[in-house]
Amino acid sequence: MWNVNNPGTTVSTTFFLSLVFSPLELLRFATLTQPHVSTTISLLHLRLYQTLNLKPLIFPPMYQSMNLSVSSNFTHRSLLESRFPIFSTGFRKSVNLKPPRVSSGPESNDSGHETLTDKLIHLLRAVPDWADEIKERGMQQKRSLYTHEKWVEHRSSLRHVRHLLSSFSSRVILSLIPPVFFFTSVAVVIASYNSAVALDWLPGIFPILRSSSLPYQLTAPALALLLVFRTEASYSRYEEGRKAWVGIIAGTNDLARQVICSVDSSGDELIIKDLLLRYIAAFPVALKCHVIYGSDIARDLRNLIEADDLSLILQAKHRPRCVIEFISQSIQLLKLDDAKRDLLESKMLHLHEGIGVCEQLMGIPIPLSYTRLTSRFLVFWHLTLPIILWDECHWIVVPATFISAASLFCIEEVGVLIEEPFPMLALDELCDLVHSNIQEAVKSEKVIRNRIIAKIKLHEFKHSSNGRHRS
């Protein structure tokens, strides 16, 4: 039992109690004993918190009116510091206590040098970052449309040799280096450990890591189905994106054809017609830059539309819809009857539908739980594969793990890549094809019209007014 009438006992006891109990618990305990004890406990606990620069102490309203400062009547500052060195200024300077920083950014290193942990993390991330950089560069490469010559090469009997020789430049295979290397290293570690235990190089308390292969035989079909469904879902997105762009290109060509046929090539109509065809050709380019990361829309549209129109498009938040607005306003300025104007407006429905499908594919991926489940299943599978195969394969678990990881992670990687379909499509060549088709249609319009008019005049010249031939 401690004597509350002894100040030394009170101070010592309350100091150690303040290290164990929270402030509110001490206050509840103290108020049941004597009032000056509660003041002592609160004072010491507050002083301790201030000295160690911890979170500010908040007391209930019933205790806020109490004088809990160090200059209270309970004790003097010099007496407190003499009995408890932890409260002294010299002690705080010796341990170099600093107030906690509250910052949203990363903490800066006062020494200006990387710590050992930072260097280790940087070293471990070097290979994955290198593989990701190669993969992202490959995603930004322009795809090309297939020609007859490329189809012949595609179905050639030598395609397997060609594909094998190009393995080291494949971004899919290069992206497999981090996971395959990691799981192969795990297999080497497990095989080395089991060999050391089998050769009695380790104490007898260390067991050999082995297990029955029955769980793997039961779960192997589940993993296969999971990978198949994951890849099939990604290919469905790729196919949907391809069909969306087929509709966009077809709708753009059809709209340009209707404009060429419906609008006269004279006076102000010719100026509006030329601008309208430029805007139509610019739409697929704007949509392509909208859905492909890293595209330079200013460079791609520089030769299609005028500089002032381009600046307005660049300022817009949604650039494809801004181009559609240019098309709509140009159609309204044309001197057309209502039927032709409504027909042109209806052709723009394909453009709006294309924007909706593309934005849906960009903004809504395959359910993330499905992707995470596939990844976790693969990781757990290959972490335990050397243990499962040890009894039957021994050191063969290393190449077996390598082959399994390379095969299964390759399938998963292909599914992840084609999940975003637009970098896989030859959108640049499709946009160039639309532009060249419009230019060719404009050039051939006059030639074909003049040829048809000449045929009509020739027919009228050869036949008389009563329908008889003049020969």
C-alpha positions, 0 to 999 in steps of 0.5 A: 500500500502506498501512502497518499500523504507522502508527496514522494510516494505520490509522485513516484507512484503516479509517474509509473502509473502514468506510463502504464495507464491512459490519462482517463483511466488514471483520472477515474482512479484518482478521483476515487481516492483524493483530489490532489492525487488526481491533479498530480496524476494529470500533471505528470501525465501531461508533462510526460506527453509534452516532453516526449512530443506525443499526441496532445492530451484531451481531458473531459470537460469536468477536468478542463477547469483544473490547473494542470500546468507545471507551475501549479501549486503541487510542485516547482519546475526545478524540483520536478526536473531534479527528481525526474531527469526525463523532464529536464531540458538537458535530457531532451536535448541529449535524446534529440526528441523532435516533434512528429511531422505531418506531411502528405509527401514522403519523408526527406532524408536529412543525410541526403543519401539513400538508406540501405532499404531504399537501395535494396528496394531499388535493386529489387525493382530494377528488373521489373521496371525494365520489363515494364518499360519495354512492355509499355513501349511495345504498347505504343508501337503502331500496328499495321493492317495485314496485306496479302503478303503478310497473310502469306507470311502469317500462314507459312510453314516456317512461322514456328522457327520465326516465332522462336527466333523472335522470342528474346525480342517479344515484350510478352516474354520479356515481361515474364522475366520477373515472376519466372525468375522469382519462382525459379529462385524459390524452387532453388532455395527449397531444393537446396534446403531439402538436400541439406536436410537429407544430407544431415547438414542441418539439425534434425529439428528441420523437416524436409518440405514435402507434401502429397500431390493429390491437392494439386491434382484436384485443383489443376482443372480449376486453375486451367478453367480460370486461365481459360475464362480470363483469356476468353473474357479479355478476347471478348473485350478485344473483339468488342473494341474491334467491332466498335472501330469497324462501325466507326470507320464505316459510319465515317465513310458513309457520312463523308459519302453523303456529304459529297453527294448531297452538297453542291460544289459551288460558292459558300457551299464548297467552303463549308463542304471542304471544312465538313469533310476535314472534320469528318476525317478528324473524328477517328483521329481524335477518338484514337488519341482519346483511347490510346495513352501517349497519343499526340493529338496536336501532331496527328490533327495538324495536317487535317484541320486549321490551326484555330480549330485545332486550338479549340479542340485542344482546349476541350475536355472531350475532344471527340465530342468537340469534333462532332460539334464542328460537324453538326454546326457545319451541317446546319449551315448547309443549304439543304432540305430537311430530309437531307439534313436529317439523313446526315444527322442520322449518320452521326449516330454511329459516331456517338455509339462508337464513343460510348463503346470505346469509353465503356471498354476503357473505363470498365475492366474485367472485374478486378476480383477475377483478375486478382483471384487468377494472380493469387492462384498462380502465385500460390500454385508456384510457391508450393509447386517445388514442395509438391514435386520434391518426392518424385522429382528432387532437383528436377523441381527447378526446371519443372517450376520454370516451365510451369511458370513460363507457360501459365504466366504467359497465358495470363499475361496475354489476357492482361495485354488484350484486355485493353483492346485499342493498343492492339488495333491498327488504329493509325492506319485505319485513320489514314485509310479514312482520310485517303478514302475521303480525298479519293472520293472528292477527286473522283467526284468531278471525274465521275460526274463529268463522265456521266454528264457526257454519256447523257449528252451523247445519248441525247445526241444519238437519239432523236426526239421521237426515239429513233436513232439518227443514223 
